[in-house]
Amino acid sequence: MQIKLRIDGQEKTFTNDFVKARVFRNALKMNEKMREEGAQVSAETFDGMIGFVVNVFDNQFTVDDVWDGLEAGVLQDEIMRVFNSVLNIGGLQTTSTTTEGK
């Protein structure tokens, strides 16, 4: 798994090829919290998700590096990509919280 961040004006790529089982467990907890909040994710939960991403990559960068190193327009997609990748590694697939056809 990789993430690219702009740090000190340069794009840096961080890689983690070993995702700990504890990280998967933390993803399950975060997923539960996000489901409780629904479409209106709080700033506190979003901060937690960014902290989760930092943890996924074994603290190779900081929360501030993520806030400052990702473009605002891709921040949410990139955080969710990492989050969903961890859940998929553990054999789970996330599902949409919207219901179609109702």
Solvent accessible surface area in square Angstrom, and as a share of the most:
residue,aa,sasa,rsa
1,M,50,0.22
2,Q,91,0.41
3,I,2,0.01
4,K,105,0.45
5,L,1,0.00
6,R,159,0.58
7,I,29,0.14
8,D,136,0.71
9,G,66,0.63
10,Q,120,0.53
11,E,120,0.54
12,K,78,0.33
13,T,66,0.39
14,F,27,0.11
15,T,69,0.40
16,N,14,0.07
17,D,136,0.70
18,F,141,0.59
19,V,28,0.16
20,K,96,0.40
21,A,85,0.66
22,R,165,0.60
23,V,4,0.03
24,F,45,0.19
25,R,128,0.47
26,N,50,0.25
27,A,0,0.00
28,L,69,0.34
29,K,115,0.49
30,M,30,0.14
31,N,24,0.12
32,E,111,0.50
33,K,76,0.32
34,M,22,0.10
35,R,133,0.49
36,E,136,0.61
37,E,50,0.22
38,G,31,0.30
39,A,99,0.77
40,Q,150,0.67
41,V,59,0.34
42,S,48,0.31
43,A,81,0.63
44,E,123,0.55
45,T,2,0.01
46,F,35,0.14
47,D,70,0.36
48,G,30,0.29
49,M,4,0.02
50,I,0,0.00
51,G,28,0.26
52,F,13,0.05
53,V,0,0.00
54,V,11,0.06
55,N,61,0.31
56,V,1,0.00
57,F,0,0.00
58,D,70,0.36
59,N,104,0.53
60,Q,87,0.39
61,F,8,0.04
62,T,76,0.44
63,V,56,0.32
64,D,97,0.50
65,D,36,0.19
66,V,0,0.00
67,W,104,0.36
68,D,122,0.63
69,G,9,0.08
70,L,25,0.13
71,E,126,0.56
72,A,95,0.73
73,G,65,0.63
74,V,71,0.41
75,L,22,0.11
76,Q,113,0.50
77,D,105,0.54
78,E,33,0.15
79,I,1,0.00
80,M,51,0.23
81,R,97,0.35
82,V,0,0.00
83,F,2,0.01
84,N,41,0.21
85,S,32,0.20
86,V,0,0.00
87,L,1,0.01
88,N,79,0.41
89,I,107,0.54
90,G,38,0.36
91,G,62,0.59
92,L,78,0.39
93,Q,151,0.67
94,T,53,0.31
95,T,100,0.58
96,S,87,0.56
97,T,102,0.60
98,T,99,0.58
99,T,97,0.56
100,E,163,0.73
101,G,89,0.86
102,K,209,0.89
